[in-house]
Structures are given as C-alpha cells and as structure tokens.
Amino acid sequence: MVAADDTKVVLTTRIPLSQNDNKEILLVTLNRPEKKNCFNTQLCHELATIFHDAANEIQNYDNNPIDGDDDTDNESEQKLVAIIITGAGRSFCAGADLSNPPNPLYQSMDLPHHLRWNPVYQMERVGVPIIGVLRGHASC
C-alpha cells in the first residue's frame, strides 16, 4: 500500500556485513519524520510486508538446505542475518497517528486472516535478531 503521492513510509536497505561473504543486514527505516514516524495503516502494511518477505526468505532457505556437496556455494547460504529498525528524523516512533490510526482489525491476533497485515506477528516469524536503534520519541 503506497500513499497517493507514491511515497513509501518505510524504507529498506540491504547492507553487506563484509566483502568476504554473502551475509547481509536489512536496515528498515520508518520514514514519516514530519509525524514523528507515527503508525498509520500504510506504515503498518509496509512494515508487515517487509517482515513477511524477510520471514519467507529465511524459511525458503531453511526448507532448501545445502545439498551436502563439499563445494562452498554462497548462493545457497542464508544471506539475511539480522534486521535493524530505526526512524527517520528526530524520533523513532511517537505511537499511533491519531489523525489516521492503523485499522485495529488488522492488529488483532483473534482474527487469523488479518495476521498478514500485523507487523508484530510478522516480526515474530522472522527468526533473526531484530535490533532497534532508538532516539527521541519511542512509544510504539
């Protein structure tokens, strides 16, 4: 889900750990600095999608282990080893955007068909460390 002006409210960057291996860290940046990165429906959907995709990437690796050859094949190694989440501007996240709050139905754990859009549920599925880099307001 993207805003009418096609502005993404969550940005991602893959950062290599070193030049010698295929390991990466995923940097996730909440990008609503004018609203102190408050959660709205779009931010929740984008965040849930990012973590959903990361979890699927890791699960695909886990379901397709290296075939036992002695050859080192960097393409068959799990690339994503950690996720860092931060906020653009002076705040990490000041909570919910009261002028446009996230849809509470999508956040309910009681409605399994809505879990696809629940960022916390998707974060639980990831299986790698998630590190928060916080400054300023932080009331998620």
Secondary structure, DSSP 8 states (H G I E B T S, - for coil): ---TT---SEEEEEEES-SSS--EEEEEEE--GGGTT-B-HHHHHHHHHHHHHHHHHHHHHHHS---S-SS--GGGS--EEEEEEEESTT-SB-SB-TTS---HHHH-TT-GGGGGG-HHHHHHHS-S-EEEE--S-B--
